Amino acid sequence: MLKLLILQIIAHIMSDYFFQTDASAKEKNENGFKSQFLLKHAFITFICSWFLSFDINFVFCSLTISILHYVIDGLKKNLNTSRFSFFIDQILHLAIIGLFVRIFNQYFESNTIWNIPIDIKWLVIILGYLICLKPANIFIRETLVAGKIESISDTSAELKNAGKLIGILERILVLTFVIIGKLEVVGFLIAAKSILRYKDTNTIKTEYVLIGTMLSFGIAMMIGLVIGKF
Protein backbone atom coordinates (compact mmCIF):
# COMPACT_ATOMS: atom_id res chain seq x y z
CA MET A 1 0.00 0.00 0.00
CA LEU A 2 2.79 2.43 0.92
CA LYS A 3 4.60 1.80 -2.36
CA LEU A 4 1.44 2.49 -4.37
CA LEU A 5 0.73 5.62 -2.33
CA ILE A 6 4.21 7.01 -3.02
CA LEU A 7 3.86 6.20 -6.73
CA GLN A 8 0.51 8.00 -6.85
CA ILE A 9 1.93 11.07 -5.12
CA ILE A 10 4.74 11.08 -7.70
CA ALA A 11 2.06 10.85 -10.42
CA HIS A 12 0.22 13.81 -8.87
CA ILE A 13 3.38 15.91 -8.77
CA MET A 14 4.18 15.05 -12.38
CA SER A 15 0.72 15.98 -13.66
CA ASP A 16 0.10 19.02 -11.44
CA TYR A 17 3.56 20.62 -11.64
CA PHE A 18 5.74 19.25 -14.43
CA PHE A 19 3.11 18.59 -17.13
CA GLN A 20 1.36 21.89 -16.51
CA THR A 21 2.78 25.33 -17.26
CA ASP A 22 2.32 28.33 -14.99
CA ALA A 23 0.30 30.04 -17.73
CA SER A 24 -2.12 27.12 -18.14
CA ALA A 25 -2.48 26.75 -14.37
CA LYS A 26 -3.30 30.46 -14.05
CA GLU A 27 -5.83 30.29 -16.89
CA LYS A 28 -7.41 27.20 -15.34
CA ASN A 29 -7.67 28.86 -11.91
CA GLU A 30 -9.27 31.96 -13.39
CA ASN A 31 -11.80 30.26 -15.70
CA GLY A 32 -12.69 27.11 -13.78
CA PHE A 33 -14.85 24.71 -15.81
CA LYS A 34 -14.65 27.05 -18.80
CA SER A 35 -10.87 26.61 -19.01
CA GLN A 36 -9.50 25.24 -22.27
CA PHE A 37 -6.81 23.37 -20.32
CA LEU A 38 -8.92 21.71 -17.63
CA LEU A 39 -10.04 18.63 -19.57
CA LYS A 40 -6.54 18.09 -20.96
CA HIS A 41 -5.10 18.38 -17.45
CA ALA A 42 -7.58 15.82 -16.13
CA PHE A 43 -6.60 13.42 -18.93
CA ILE A 44 -2.90 13.84 -18.10
CA THR A 45 -3.74 13.20 -14.44
CA PHE A 46 -5.44 9.93 -15.43
CA ILE A 47 -2.52 8.79 -17.60
CA CYS A 48 0.08 9.60 -14.91
CA SER A 49 -1.96 7.89 -12.20
CA TRP A 50 -2.63 4.70 -14.14
CA PHE A 51 0.84 4.42 -15.65
CA LEU A 52 2.63 4.91 -12.33
CA SER A 53 0.38 2.43 -10.57
CA PHE A 54 1.94 -0.32 -12.73
CA ASP A 55 -1.33 -2.16 -12.19
CA ILE A 56 -3.98 -2.81 -14.86
CA ASN A 57 -6.79 -3.01 -12.31
CA PHE A 58 -6.00 0.43 -10.90
CA VAL A 59 -7.57 1.97 -14.01
CA PHE A 60 -10.92 2.49 -12.25
CA CYS A 61 -9.29 4.27 -9.31
CA SER A 62 -7.18 6.38 -11.68
CA LEU A 63 -10.28 7.34 -13.63
CA THR A 64 -12.12 8.38 -10.47
CA ILE A 65 -9.08 10.29 -9.18
CA SER A 66 -8.86 12.21 -12.46
CA ILE A 67 -12.61 12.98 -12.49
CA LEU A 68 -12.47 14.32 -8.93
CA HIS A 69 -9.31 16.23 -9.84
CA TYR A 70 -11.28 17.80 -12.69
CA VAL A 71 -14.10 18.79 -10.33
CA ILE A 72 -11.77 20.26 -7.68
CA ASP A 73 -9.80 22.27 -10.22
CA GLY A 74 -12.99 23.44 -11.85
CA LEU A 75 -14.29 24.69 -8.51
CA LYS A 76 -10.98 26.27 -7.52
CA LYS A 77 -12.08 29.49 -9.19
CA ASN A 78 -14.44 29.95 -6.24
CA LEU A 79 -11.57 29.51 -3.76
CA ASN A 80 -9.22 32.04 -5.33
CA THR A 81 -10.45 34.77 -2.97
CA SER A 82 -8.81 32.84 -0.12
CA ARG A 83 -5.09 33.14 0.63
CA PHE A 84 -5.13 29.44 1.41
CA SER A 85 -6.68 28.20 -1.85
CA PHE A 86 -3.46 26.51 -2.97
CA PHE A 87 -3.18 24.52 0.27
CA ILE A 88 -6.88 23.57 0.29
CA ASP A 89 -6.56 22.39 -3.32
CA GLN A 90 -3.49 20.25 -2.65
CA ILE A 91 -4.87 18.77 0.58
CA LEU A 92 -8.03 17.69 -1.26
CA HIS A 93 -6.04 16.11 -4.11
CA LEU A 94 -3.75 14.21 -1.72
CA ALA A 95 -6.66 13.11 0.49
CA ILE A 96 -8.46 11.67 -2.56
CA ILE A 97 -5.29 9.85 -3.65
CA GLY A 98 -4.86 8.38 -0.18
CA LEU A 99 -8.52 7.32 -0.07
CA PHE A 100 -8.47 5.49 -3.40
CA VAL A 101 -5.14 3.82 -2.71
CA ARG A 102 -6.75 2.46 0.46
CA ILE A 103 -9.92 1.42 -1.39
CA PHE A 104 -7.86 -0.37 -4.06
CA ASN A 105 -5.79 -2.13 -1.41
CA GLN A 106 -8.91 -3.40 0.38
CA TYR A 107 -11.37 -4.16 -2.40
CA PHE A 108 -9.43 -4.78 -5.61
CA GLU A 109 -7.17 -7.60 -6.69
CA SER A 110 -3.78 -6.43 -7.87
CA ASN A 111 -2.74 -7.23 -11.43
CA THR A 112 0.71 -5.73 -11.79
CA ILE A 113 2.33 -5.34 -15.19
CA TRP A 114 5.81 -4.76 -13.76
CA ASN A 115 7.04 -7.28 -11.21
CA ILE A 116 10.52 -5.79 -10.85
CA PRO A 117 10.96 -5.08 -7.12
CA ILE A 118 11.22 -1.40 -6.28
CA ASP A 119 12.88 -0.36 -3.04
CA ILE A 120 10.57 2.05 -1.22
CA LYS A 121 13.53 4.15 -0.11
CA TRP A 122 14.50 4.85 -3.71
CA LEU A 123 10.93 5.87 -4.48
CA VAL A 124 10.98 8.25 -1.51
CA ILE A 125 14.30 9.69 -2.71
CA ILE A 126 12.86 10.27 -6.20
CA LEU A 127 9.78 11.88 -4.63
CA GLY A 128 12.01 14.07 -2.48
CA TYR A 129 14.03 15.40 -5.39
CA LEU A 130 10.87 16.03 -7.43
CA ILE A 131 9.39 18.07 -4.56
CA CYS A 132 12.60 20.10 -4.32
CA LEU A 133 12.16 21.20 -7.92
CA LYS A 134 9.01 23.07 -9.04
CA PRO A 135 6.55 22.15 -6.22
CA ALA A 136 8.78 23.66 -3.52
CA ASN A 137 9.05 26.97 -5.42
CA ILE A 138 5.27 27.22 -5.63
CA PHE A 139 4.81 26.16 -1.99
CA ILE A 140 7.22 28.89 -0.83
CA ARG A 141 5.49 31.51 -2.98
CA GLU A 142 2.04 30.55 -1.70
CA THR A 143 3.29 30.45 1.90
CA LEU A 144 4.55 34.03 1.56
CA VAL A 145 1.19 35.05 0.08
CA ALA A 146 -0.74 33.29 2.86
CA GLY A 147 1.46 34.97 5.46
CA LYS A 148 0.87 38.38 3.85
CA ILE A 149 4.60 38.81 3.38
CA GLU A 150 5.29 41.86 1.24
CA SER A 151 6.57 40.97 -2.21
CA ILE A 152 9.51 42.59 -3.97
CA SER A 153 7.78 44.72 -6.59
CA ASP A 154 10.90 46.18 -8.21
CA THR A 155 12.51 42.86 -9.10
CA SER A 156 12.79 42.06 -12.80
CA ALA A 157 11.52 38.82 -14.30
CA GLU A 158 15.08 37.75 -15.02
CA LEU A 159 16.07 38.13 -11.37
CA LYS A 160 12.94 36.29 -10.24
CA ASN A 161 13.79 33.38 -12.56
CA ALA A 162 17.37 33.44 -11.29
CA GLY A 163 16.04 33.30 -7.74
CA LYS A 164 13.94 30.26 -8.60
CA LEU A 165 16.96 28.51 -10.09
CA ILE A 166 19.10 29.36 -7.07
CA GLY A 167 16.37 27.98 -4.81
CA ILE A 168 16.20 24.73 -6.78
CA LEU A 169 19.97 24.29 -6.72
CA GLU A 170 20.26 24.98 -3.00
CA ARG A 171 17.47 22.51 -2.17
CA ILE A 172 19.07 19.82 -4.32
CA LEU A 173 22.40 20.40 -2.57
CA VAL A 174 20.88 20.47 0.90
CA LEU A 175 18.81 17.33 0.28
CA THR A 176 21.86 15.50 -1.08
CA PHE A 177 24.04 16.48 1.88
CA VAL A 178 21.33 15.49 4.37
CA ILE A 179 20.90 12.09 2.69
CA ILE A 180 24.63 11.37 2.82
CA GLY A 181 24.85 12.65 6.39
CA LYS A 182 26.91 15.82 5.82
CA LEU A 183 24.83 18.19 7.94
CA GLU A 184 27.84 20.39 8.67
CA VAL A 185 27.99 21.33 4.98
CA VAL A 186 24.32 22.37 5.15
CA GLY A 187 25.15 24.64 8.07
CA PHE A 188 27.95 26.19 6.05
CA LEU A 189 25.61 26.84 3.09
CA ILE A 190 23.03 28.52 5.32
CA ALA A 191 25.65 30.72 6.98
CA ALA A 192 27.26 31.67 3.67
CA LYS A 193 23.96 32.65 2.04
CA SER A 194 22.82 34.57 5.10
CA ILE A 195 26.01 36.64 5.12
CA LEU A 196 25.61 37.46 1.43
CA ARG A 197 21.98 38.49 1.85
CA TYR A 198 22.60 40.69 4.88
CA LYS A 199 24.98 42.80 2.81
CA ASP A 200 21.94 44.15 0.95
CA THR A 201 20.90 47.56 2.31
CA ASN A 202 17.28 47.07 1.28
CA THR A 203 15.77 45.74 4.52
CA ILE A 204 12.44 44.67 3.03
CA LYS A 205 14.13 42.83 0.19
CA THR A 206 16.60 41.19 2.58
CA GLU A 207 13.89 39.99 4.96
CA TYR A 208 11.73 38.73 2.07
CA VAL A 209 14.59 36.71 0.58
CA LEU A 210 15.71 35.35 3.95
CA ILE A 211 12.20 34.10 4.73
CA GLY A 212 12.15 32.35 1.37
CA THR A 213 15.64 30.97 2.00
CA MET A 214 14.71 29.55 5.40
CA LEU A 215 11.61 27.94 3.91
CA SER A 216 13.69 26.53 1.06
CA PHE A 217 16.37 25.07 3.34
CA GLY A 218 13.72 23.83 5.77
CA ILE A 219 11.81 21.94 3.10
CA ALA A 220 14.95 20.22 1.82
CA MET A 221 16.14 19.32 5.33
CA MET A 222 12.76 17.93 6.39
CA ILE A 223 12.55 15.81 3.23
CA GLY A 224 16.08 14.55 3.84
CA LEU A 225 15.26 13.62 7.45
CA VAL A 226 12.11 11.76 6.34
CA ILE A 227 14.12 9.85 3.73
CA GLY A 228 16.56 8.87 6.50
CA LYS A 229 13.73 7.07 8.31
CA PHE A 230 13.36 4.53 5.48
C-alpha positions in Angstrom: 0.0 0.0 0.0 2.8 2.4 0.9 4.6 1.8 -2.4 1.4 2.5 -4.4 0.7 5.6 -2.3 4.2 7.0 -3.0 3.9 6.2 -6.7 0.5 8.0 -6.8 1.9 11.1 -5.1 4.7 11.1 -7.7 2.1 10.9 -10.4 0.2 13.8 -8.9 3.4 15.9 -8.8 4.2 15.1 -12.4 0.7 16.0 -13.7 0.1 19.0 -11.4 3.6 20.6 -11.6 5.7 19.3 -14.4 3.1 18.6 -17.1 1.4 21.9 -16.5 2.8 25.3 -17.3 2.3 28.3 -15.0 0.3 30.0 -17.7 -2.1 27.1 -18.1 -2.5 26.8 -14.4 -3.3 30.5 -14.0 -5.8 30.3 -16.9 -7.4 27.2 -15.3 -7.7 28.9 -11.9 -9.3 32.0 -13.4 -11.8 30.3 -15.7 -12.7 27.1 -13.8 -14.8 24.7 -15.8 -14.6 27.0 -18.8 -10.9 26.6 -19.0 -9.5 25.2 -22.3 -6.8 23.4 -20.3 -8.9 21.7 -17.6 -10.0 18.6 -19.6 -6.5 18.1 -21.0 -5.1 18.4 -17.5 -7.6 15.8 -16.1 -6.6 13.4 -18.9 -2.9 13.8 -18.1 -3.7 13.2 -14.4 -5.4 9.9 -15.4 -2.5 8.8 -17.6 0.1 9.6 -14.9 -2.0 7.9 -12.2 -2.6 4.7 -14.1 0.8 4.4 -15.7 2.6 4.9 -12.3 0.4 2.4 -10.6 1.9 -0.3 -12.7 -1.3 -2.2 -12.2 -4.0 -2.8 -14.9 -6.8 -3.0 -12.3 -6.0 0.4 -10.9 -7.6 2.0 -14.0 -10.9 2.5 -12.3 -9.3 4.3 -9.3 -7.2 6.4 -11.7 -10.3 7.3 -13.6 -12.1 8.4 -10.5 -9.1 10.3 -9.2 -8.9 12.2 -12.5 -12.6 13.0 -12.5 -12.5 14.3 -8.9 -9.3 16.2 -9.8 -11.3 17.8 -12.7 -14.1 18.8 -10.3 -11.8 20.3 -7.7 -9.8 22.3 -10.2 -13.0 23.4 -11.9 -14.3 24.7 -8.5 -11.0 26.3 -7.5 -12.1 29.5 -9.2 -14.4 30.0 -6.2 -11.6 29.5 -3.8 -9.2 32.0 -5.3 -10.4 34.8 -3.0 -8.8 32.8 -0.1 -5.1 33.1 0.6 -5.1 29.4 1.4 -6.7 28.2 -1.8 -3.5 26.5 -3.0 -3.2 24.5 0.3 -6.9 23.6 0.3 -6.6 22.4 -3.3 -3.5 20.3 -2.6 -4.9 18.8 0.6 -8.0 17.7 -1.3 -6.0 16.1 -4.1 -3.8 14.2 -1.7 -6.7 13.1 0.5 -8.5 11.7 -2.6 -5.3 9.9 -3.6 -4.9 8.4 -0.2 -8.5 7.3 -0.1 -8.5 5.5 -3.4 -5.1 3.8 -2.7 -6.7 2.5 0.5 -9.9 1.4 -1.4 -7.9 -0.4 -4.1 -5.8 -2.1 -1.4 -8.9 -3.4 0.4 -11.4 -4.2 -2.4 -9.4 -4.8 -5.6 -7.2 -7.6 -6.7 -3.8 -6.4 -7.9 -2.7 -7.2 -11.4 0.7 -5.7 -11.8 2.3 -5.3 -15.2 5.8 -4.8 -13.8 7.0 -7.3 -11.2 10.5 -5.8 -10.9 11.0 -5.1 -7.1 11.2 -1.4 -6.3 12.9 -0.4 -3.0 10.6 2.1 -1.2 13.5 4.1 -0.1 14.5 4.8 -3.7 10.9 5.9 -4.5 11.0 8.2 -1.5 14.3 9.7 -2.7 12.9 10.3 -6.2 9.8 11.9 -4.6 12.0 14.1 -2.5 14.0 15.4 -5.4 10.9 16.0 -7.4 9.4 18.1 -4.6 12.6 20.1 -4.3 12.2 21.2 -7.9 9.0 23.1 -9.0 6.5 22.2 -6.2 8.8 23.7 -3.5 9.0 27.0 -5.4 5.3 27.2 -5.6 4.8 26.2 -2.0 7.2 28.9 -0.8 5.5 31.5 -3.0 2.0 30.6 -1.7 3.3 30.5 1.9 4.5 34.0 1.6 1.2 35.0 0.1 -0.7 33.3 2.9 1.5 35.0 5.5 0.9 38.4 3.8 4.6 38.8 3.4 5.3 41.9 1.2 6.6 41.0 -2.2 9.5 42.6 -4.0 7.8 44.7 -6.6 10.9 46.2 -8.2 12.5 42.9 -9.1 12.8 42.1 -12.8 11.5 38.8 -14.3 15.1 37.7 -15.0 16.1 38.1 -11.4 12.9 36.3 -10.2 13.8 33.4 -12.6 17.4 33.4 -11.3 16.0 33.3 -7.7 13.9 30.3 -8.6 17.0 28.5 -10.1 19.1 29.4 -7.1 16.4 28.0 -4.8 16.2 24.7 -6.8 20.0 24.3 -6.7 20.3 25.0 -3.0 17.5 22.5 -2.2 19.1 19.8 -4.3 22.4 20.4 -2.6 20.9 20.5 0.9 18.8 17.3 0.3 21.9 15.5 -1.1 24.0 16.5 1.9 21.3 15.5 4.4 20.9 12.1 2.7 24.6 11.4 2.8 24.8 12.6 6.4 26.9 15.8 5.8 24.8 18.2 7.9 27.8 20.4 8.7 28.0 21.3 5.0 24.3 22.4 5.2 25.1 24.6 8.1 28.0 26.2 6.1 25.6 26.8 3.1 23.0 28.5 5.3 25.7 30.7 7.0 27.3 31.7 3.7 24.0 32.6 2.0 22.8 34.6 5.1 26.0 36.6 5.1 25.6 37.5 1.4 22.0 38.5 1.8 22.6 40.7 4.9 25.0 42.8 2.8 21.9 44.2 0.9 20.9 47.6 2.3 17.3 47.1 1.3 15.8 45.7 4.5 12.4 44.7 3.0 14.1 42.8 0.2 16.6 41.2 2.6 13.9 40.0 5.0 11.7 38.7 2.1 14.6 36.7 0.6 15.7 35.4 3.9 12.2 34.1 4.7 12.2 32.4 1.4 15.6 31.0 2.0 14.7 29.6 5.4 11.6 27.9 3.9 13.7 26.5 1.1 16.4 25.1 3.3 13.7 23.8 5.8 11.8 21.9 3.1 15.0 20.2 1.8 16.1 19.3 5.3 12.8 17.9 6.4 12.6 15.8 3.2 16.1 14.5 3.8 15.3 13.6 7.4 12.1 11.8 6.3 14.1 9.8 3.7 16.6 8.9 6.5 13.7 7.1 8.3 13.4 4.5 5.5 
